[in-house]
């Protein structure tokens, strides 16, 4: 149960990072980033943009999950064989 909540929180954090304020730009230091991000989220929630961002985030997370499953299926023998093939090419 906690794992699901953590995934949900992480999902929201990732979305906020992409949609939120980038305060690394000139003149942005000292701004209340949390307050601005809250305003951005409230203004975009329910919009086509927000829906599209959710869709993209879901697709990225699905690709990551698929890659993690593929990684888990790789045996140490397969890994050694791949490393040897790479070493031969270089």
N, C-alpha and C positions, 0 to 999 in steps of 0.2 A: 504494500500500500504506500509506504513512504517512497519507494522507488518511482511509482507512478507520479506522485506529487513532485518529486525532484525533477523528473523528466518534463513535466508540465511547466514548472518554474524555469527550467533551463530553456525550454522552448520559447517562453515569453521573453526571457532575457535576450536570446538570440535575435528574436524579432525586433525587440527594442533597440538593439545595437545597430541593426540595419536601417531601421526607420527613424531612429532618434537623432538628436543633435550631435554633430561632430564638433566638439569644442577644441580640436587641435588646430583650428584655423586662426589666423591673426585676428586679434580684437575680441576673441571669445573667452579669454581667461576671466575668471571671477563670476561667470554667469551661473545661475542655479540650474544646473543641467537636469536634475531630477524633476524640478517643476516644469521646465520647458518640455522634457520628454513626456510628462503626463499630459500636458496641453496637446502635444502632437498626437498622442495616442487617442485622446478623447475626440479630437477633430477628425481623425481619419477612420475611426472605428465605424464599420458599416459601409464604408465607401468601396468602390470597385478596386481602388488601389490597395486598400487594406486586405480585401478578399484575395487579390492576386498575390500579395506578399505572404499571406497564410498558405496559399496553395504552393508557392515556390518553397517555402520553409518545409512544408510537409514532404515535397518531392526530394529535397536535399536530405532530410532526415531518413527517408526511405532508402535512398542510395547509400547513405552511410551505414544503415542497418544491414543492407545486403552485402556490402563490402566486409563488414565485421563478421557476418556469417560465413562468407567465403574464406576469410582469414582463419577462422576457427577450424575449418575443415582441412587446412593445409597441414600435412604431416611433416615431421622433422626431416624425413628422407626427401620429400619433395622440395623442401626449403634448401637442403644441402645441394641437391641436384641443380636447382636454379642458381644458387650462388656460384657453383662451379662453372656453369654455362656463362655467367656474367664475367667471371675472372678470365675465362678463355678468350672472350671477345676483346678484353682490354689488356 
